[in-house]
Amino acid sequence: MSTPAREALDRHATPWLFATALATTAPHFIHQPPWLSVLTGAMLLWAVWLWWKDRRLPGRWILIPLVGAGSAGILLEFHTLFGRDAGVAMLVMFMTMKLLELKSRRDAMVIVTLGYFLLLTHYLYSQSIPTGIWLLAAMWLVTATLIRLHGGPTSQPRDFLRYAGVLCLQAIPFMLVLYLLFPRISGPLWGLPSDAYAGKTGLSDTMTPGSIAQLVQNADIAFRVRFDGPLPPKQKLYWRGPVMEQFDGTTWQPYKGRHPAPQLDSMSPPIAYETTLEAHNQRWLLALDAPGNLPAETSLSGTLTVNTANAINERQRFRLSASLDYRFNASEDPLVLRRNLVLPANSNPQTRALAAQWRVGNTPEGVISKALGLFAADFTYTLYPPLLGRHSVDDFLFRSKRGFCEHYAAAFVTLMRAADIPARVVGGYQGGEFNPLDQYLVVRQSDAHAWAEVWLDGKGWVRVDPTAAVSPDRIETGIANALAFGEPLPMLIQIRADWIRTLRYRWEAINNAWNQNILGYDPQRQRELLARLGLADTDWRSLVIALGGTCGLLVAGLMAWTLYKRPERDPVVRLWHKALRQLARRKVDCAPWETPLDLARRVREQRPELAEPFQRVVDAYLVARYGNTDEHLKTLRDAVAQLR
């Protein structure tokens, strides 16, 4: 005798399982390799075709090689069977393969359980509003599938969906209580695998020709900023990232050793702001030049870059201030100055020769002026520069004369060093777009930028942006106005219609509110909320007690509502009792055990004037009670109304 788990699966329940598998795996097609999407899609279609044609499912001699081939492909693709990407790929493959051995209710329960688990894995890739909406709908479907497996084929699909919707709605109060009161910790609740942050886009700690140009083609948001006061001018918004001092002829990168702490003189009042930084898997904070009043968990490097103790692998908020007009102290470590004069041996001879000519009879300011004048005369600002050779700066300055900000910053610093002027490259972002709906400045990856700093006696390190000499629009109005038509900017940046911009502002404001208030509900915000509720100075023990007590009250309330909920009365019976109450008001006693026909005969004897209208009520009641159609119910309602 077979157990219920081994019972044969109802054929009409199988489409629900197909829908569950598709809803829980489809979003992962964006992240997984194309070959795996083709394989899992083919297996899903194969399972549907076998069910449609009522064919026999494949045997183990086919399924086992399929599992082996799929696992080998995942191992070759990710070089492991563990971690985020490889683990999710295995789950997606197992879900679709399970459809090819779907014979019993036990197999169906495995698919439902896998479906619930796969819903959690989507949050490893995205926690956006569309993701949340999709997962809520998918959870509703998976729950309806579970009900269908136990409900039998007699009910309609809408009944299963309605029941699942009621269960999901009943879970909402518990979800809110857990969200608000569950003890929060900094960082993720569980340790993520080493590849959990793979694929994060953002500024790199190295710079090569074309590296920033590739990043600019990405419209993703790098960070958002809300100023306490008025928005500063765009040309003063330089968001500082890595400072690159070492150059091997192709690549610029930061100096790895220690650097003396910077000494700054503020020449303008500080402005306060809050930045919400997206995860970029680096330590720098991208603070506005020049930073001040740093958060407790950050430090200021010798190159004026604000760093955190650990890489930023999740969205975080920081409170900072900045003095937009500042000056470095006029003294600097001689080792630092010598390091920022080094150039690779035997590299870029034409550039060296040009810088040597400029150095004769010119001050450092004069050399800087000549370099900026060179860029302004006959150079083009573009995302389509030609490839450069071994002497990349020579090729750029004397042959192609086409490049992006990293080309101009690298060439300018090389010229300065060749002219015996200490110089370095600074990477970061410049500008941003103000959203008037939520009052946030949005800085995108497309705002990535590189500029230069030179050391001048008596002035310290001075910012020089050679890109401004070639394309002033890049600094004053933004990247979209600086490039010629046809450059490969993201469509989001290129479209400038007012109504589309308004829609974009509105959607980004909604996303920002979601990020700030929902995803940004961290331990600090939890403490602030509990303090407003009169629960100041709470620890995890008191939170657990509050959580358990609140959930207990919710369970008790739900049980009371379920146990004491009055069943809905039949409308036919309700109308019949209404007619009986009208007879009672006219001094006609109605015994509970008396049948409608007996009561009609007694009314004819005792109250002849009511006999005809009441007989119509009795006839309509008997037809409606056993016919149970809307038309019969209307006839009964009319008859009861005439009895008055």
Helices and strands as residue ranges (DSSP letters): G 4-6, G 11-13, H 14-25, G 26-30, H 34-52, H 60-78, H 84-98, G 99-101, H 105-121, G 122-124, H 129-151, H 157-181, H 211-216, E 221-227, G 234-236, E 238-244, E 246-247, E 252-253, E 264-266, E 271-277, E 287-288, E 291-292, E 298-300, E 306-308, E 316-322, E 326-328, H 334-339, H 349-359, H 364-378, E 380-381, H 392-395, I 396-400, E 402-403, H 405-418, E 423-430, E 433-435, E 440-444, G 445-447, E 448-456, E 460-464, H 466-470, H 472-476, H 479-482, H 491-494, H 498-513, I 514-519, H 523-532, H 540-564, H 571-585, H 596-606, H 608-627, H 630-643
